[in-house]
Amino acid sequence: MKISKKKNSRGKNMPEINAWAIPMTTPQERKSVFMDLATSSEFGMRNRGLVFYYGKDLIAYKREKSSDENRNEFLRVLSKFMTDCLEDDCPSSWDLCGSSFWEKLIYYFYPQNISISPAMKEAANFLIQLKKFVQWLDKRVGTHYYPAIEKSTSEASLHLQSCEKLLNVLFFKHFPQAYSPDWNPEQDIENLTLNGAHFVNTQEGVFEVTSKIEDTCVLTDLGSHKSYYVKDLPTVNVELGMILSGVIGRRKGDKHWHWYISVAVNPPQAKNYIPTFLTC
């Protein structure tokens, strides 16, 4: 369900609700719908996906290897991309999912939704699963995306792995005991909050890495185009052109800023797709 606004006869804005119904005229249809709901819930697809072309395909793909965790994680990301990110701008068929569709998924959306893992193999697994899905999709619906996707995933591999590594380093900087058996997340969050209390100024945003000077990264806010000299970033893992979403802070008397909260790390290719406000 999506709520938008339109003007009524008096010229005032009113909520406009778009709703989708699934016809269930027979017991068999009702059973089929509930089975689809059960399957789609295993990879978190919103119910609206059932009434669009992609829903049945994602469910069918899931059922072929229902216990495959890598496939399930891939479908979680893809279904969220289709139902949440694209919303009403989603292409009306697989045939209309051009290069920008796949590029936005690979370079913008996936890095925003990557899982933290000490093995740091999530990006590699995602690209493998993407190729498998597109190969399956070509056979199922008659599209011809695989050659382009094979090339795109090869080009994206090192970029996504670099982003994954930096995100993991930042995560463990914020939560150093995350994989310890006695980890206390509340304590780590409290420590992070106490650290933030020392800042007299904070700035949230989406920043492009435009330069590196020894232990300092120059970040340019994509919204305001203002540059910030930021410390506390692992410069060895930071690459020029990376897009960092998060919060920076500055202490009283300091000329430089500190990296405070991490939200996401995107490769340079995401710049054409990423919004200029803090993403989550």
N, C-alpha and C positions, 0 to 999 in steps of 0.2 A: 504494500500500500504506500502511495506517495501523496503527500499533501502539498499543493501549490496554491497560489492565490490568483484570483481574477476579479474584475470589477463587476458588481451587480448593477441592476437598473438605475440605482442612485449614484453610481460612480464610485462606490466604496469597495475596498478590497475585502474579499470573502475567501475563506478556505475552499479549495477545489480538491475533492478527494477522488483519486483514481483507484478503482477496485477491480480485482480480477476474480472470476468465478470458475470453478472446475465442475463441469457437469457430471453428476452421478445419478444416472437414471435406472441402473440395474445393480443388483448385489455384486456382480462381478466387477463393474466399474468402481463401485465403492471400495471393494477389497483391493483393487489395483492401485487406487489413489493412496490408500493407507499404507500399502507396501512401499510405494514410491516415497511417501513421507518418512517412513522408517529408514529407508536406505539413504535418502538425501540428508537426514539429520546426522548420519554418521560422519559426514564431511562438512556439516554446518551450512548447507545451502539454505537460503531463505525460501519460504514457501512460494513466493512469487515465481521462483524459477520453474515450478512445475507447469506453468501456463505458457512458458516461452520455449522456443525451439531447442535451446541448449540443455534444458533440464533433463529431458528423456535421455539425451546422449551421455550426459555426465553420470546419470544413474546407471545406464547400461554399462558404461566403462568401469564404474565402481564394482558392479556385480560380477564382472569377469574375473576379478582378483580381489574379492571382498576383504581379505585379511592382509593385503599388501599395505604396510604403513607408509611407504614412500608414495604410493599412488594416492592414498587417502590424504596425505599432506598436500600433494599437488592439487587435488580436487578441491581442497579447502581454500587454497589461494585462488584458483581459477574461478570457482563459484562466487567467491567474495568480490572478485574483480568484475564479474558479469552483473551481479545483483546490487552491489554497493557502490563501486567506483563509477561504472558506466551509467547505471540507473536507466533513465529514459533515453539516453544517447547510445544505448547498446545497439549494434547493428542488428538488422531484422533477420539475418540468416548467416550461416557460416560462410556462404559465398561472398558476403560483403565485409568480412573481417580482413581488411587489407594490411599492408606493412605497418602502418601507424598503430593499428590495434595490437599487433604482436610486440612491437617495440615498446609501447606503453606498458604492457604487461611485464616484459622482461626488465626494462631499465628503470621504470618508475614504480610500478605497483609491487612487484615482487620484493625489491629491497625494503619497501615500507612494511612488509609483512613477513620477513624472514625470521625463523626461529633461532634463538640463541642455543648453541650447542658447543661443548668443549672440543668435539671432533672437527668442527668447522668444515663439514662436508654438505651442508644444507644447500648451498648454491649449486654445487656440482650435481647433487641429486635432483634438484628442481629442473635443471636444463636437460638431464637425461629423461626425466619423466615427461617434459614438454615434447621432446622429439618422439617418444613412444606414443603419446596421445595424438599428436598431429598425424603420425603415420597411420594410426588406427582410424582417425577421423577421415582421412583421405579415402580410405577403403570403404568406410561406412556411408558417407554422404556424397562422395565423388569430387571432393575438393582436391587441389593440387598444391598444398602448402609445404609439403615436406622438404623439397630442395632448398627453399628459401629459409625455412626454420633451421635446417641443418647448418647453413651458412651463418645465420644470425646467432645461434647458440655457440658456435665455435668462436665467433668474434666477441661475444659477451662474457665468455667463461672467465678470463683473467680479471676483467673489470668487476664482475660480481664477487669473485673470490676475494679481491682486495677490499671491497666494501664489507664483506662478511667478516674478514679478519679485523678490520678497524672497529666495527661495531662490537665484536666480542671483546676486544681490548678495552674499549670504553665501558662496556657493561661490567667487566671485572674490576675496572677502576672505581666504579660506583658501588659495586657489590662484591668485594674481594673474597668473601667467604661463601659465595653462591653455591659452590658444589661441595662444601664441607658438610659432613653428616650432622653437625651441630649448628648449621647456619641459622641465624636469627634475622630474617628479612626486615622485621620491624625495627631492629636496632640499626641496620644499615640505612634504612630510609630515614630514621631519626638523625643519624650522623650526617647524611646528605642535607637534610633540612637545616641542621645546625651550621653546616658549612655555608649554606646559602644566606644565613642570617648575617654573615659578615659583609655581605655586599650592600653597597649603598645604591647601586644601580644594577638592574638586570634588563636583558634584552632577549626576547624570544624571536625566532625567525628561521628562515631557510637561507643558508649561507654557502656561497661558492668559495672554494679555496683558490685564491688568486696568486698567492706567493708564500714562500717559506723563507724565513730569515733565522738561521740557527735553530733555537728552541721555540721560535715564535711563528705562528701561522697568521697570515693576513687573510681575513674572511670578509667577503663582500655580501651584504644583505641583498638578496634578489628583489626585495620589495622596495627598499629605500635607496639602494645602490651605495649606501654608506659603508666604509671599510672599518674593520676592527682588528687591532693587533691582539691576538689571543695566545695565551700560554696554557699549559696543562693539557695540551694535545700531544699524543705520541707521534711526533713529526716523522719518525721512520716509517710509520704506517700510513701517513697522510699523503695523498697524491694530489698534484695540481689538477684543478677542475672538478674534484669531488664536491658533491652537494651534501652539506651537513645540516640536518634539522635538529634544533635543540635550543638551549638557553645558555647565554653567557652572562657573567657577572663581573662587576668591578668594585674593588674595595676602596675605601676612602684613602686618598693620596696616591693611588696607583694610576699610571698612565695606560697600562695595558689591561686587558680583560682576561678572565679565566673561563675555561670551558666548564659548565656547571651541570647541565642535564642533557642527555643524549636521547633523541627520538628516532632518528633514522640516518642512514648513510646511503647516498645514491651515487652512481657513476655519472660522469659528465654528460652522457647521452640522455639523461633524464631531464635536462634543463628545459627542453621544449615542452615537457608534459607536467612538470611539477608546479603546484600552486605556490605563490609567493608568501603564503602565511604558514604558520607552524602546523605541520601535518602530524597525524597520529594514527 
